[in-house]
Amino acid sequence: MVAYMTSKPHIWGDRFIRQCLVDGENSLREQCAPGHRDLDAYPFERITADGQQDDGWGVAFFGEKGPVIRKAPAHAHEDPGYLKAVQETAQQQPCIVLAHLREGLNRRQTNTHPFSFGPWVFMHNGQLPPKTLAAVEKKLSEYHRRYGTPLPQGTTDTERAFYYLLGRLQEKNGTQSLKQLRPSADQVYATFREAVGEMRQASKREVESRNSFFSRLVRWTKGLVGEKEGRFVPPGLNFILSDGDRILASCSGRKLFLGSHSGADGTPEVVLASRPIQPSHESRQPAIEWHQVPDGSVLQLERKPDGIQLRQERL
């Protein structure tokens, strides 16, 4: 997945967006090309026979009337709709773009990231373990009864985590309508950090409990939970949430990288990505400087008049 932010719209932004999503080295589209799979970085995720990520793609940007989502339960490397969506996005010169490739079961439109409601857009890399997910579902049902928080249309843990986070914001603000919800930046950050931290701790306890029970049988899988297609899958809570003004992200159980770049006119651009991306040689754009986000971190990128402000803390 990729999350892009620039401090202000500029004519060079469309080029950088295309580099991240289509044309660059290790771009999102290239990552799902045949044989491109990075098994060292993602040894536990589901892999198709030809090594492709083919369970869906999604691209979101924020326009004048809110988020615009383009997605399909198709393979991004082969689907012309993906190139069309990237072109549309780049032409808008947006300040925030979120893009995602999905690997998972039950390929369908309602399971494809990113998910959105009102001004909020959300995507996820990883998997919630069963008991942690059950606790999230229980709390979401409570939020639905009390505040009318939406319920999922698909079957993913991601959509459930998304509405659970929105329900937490409703609870903090005591509002019955998400459309009336106007939390401050500090409220959003604190709620996101608190909720993800609780899910992370619950996942850890679930891991420890399972490992103690199967300690001899699965000693070599220490830290893993769940079972999918005959393999253990580690819990992953790499979430990205945006409302068009800021991007919040967590890093837990999966790799996440933070990259910085300056446009040709000096406008700062920042990227969060599951894997580092570089502009192609033909583009003649300067390289992106990447840093790996420490596991167990939460961060916020916020657009300011003089640039992009980064806030980062431990969960």
Secondary structure, DSSP 8 states (H G I E B T S, - for coil): -EEEEESS--TTHHHHHHIIIIISBT-HHHHTSTT---TTT-TTS---TTS---S-EEEEEEETTEEEEEEESS-TTT-HHHHHHHHHHHHH--SEEEEEE---SS-SGGG-S-EEETTEEEEEES---HHHHHHHHHHHHHHHHHH-----SSS-HHHHHHHHHHHHHHHHHT-S-GGG----HHHHHHHHHHHHHHHHHHHHHHHHHHHHHTTTTTGGGTT-EEEETTEEE----EEEEE-SSEEEEEESSS--EEEEEE-TT--EEEEEESS--B--GGGT----EEEE--TTEEEEEEEETTEEEEEEEE-
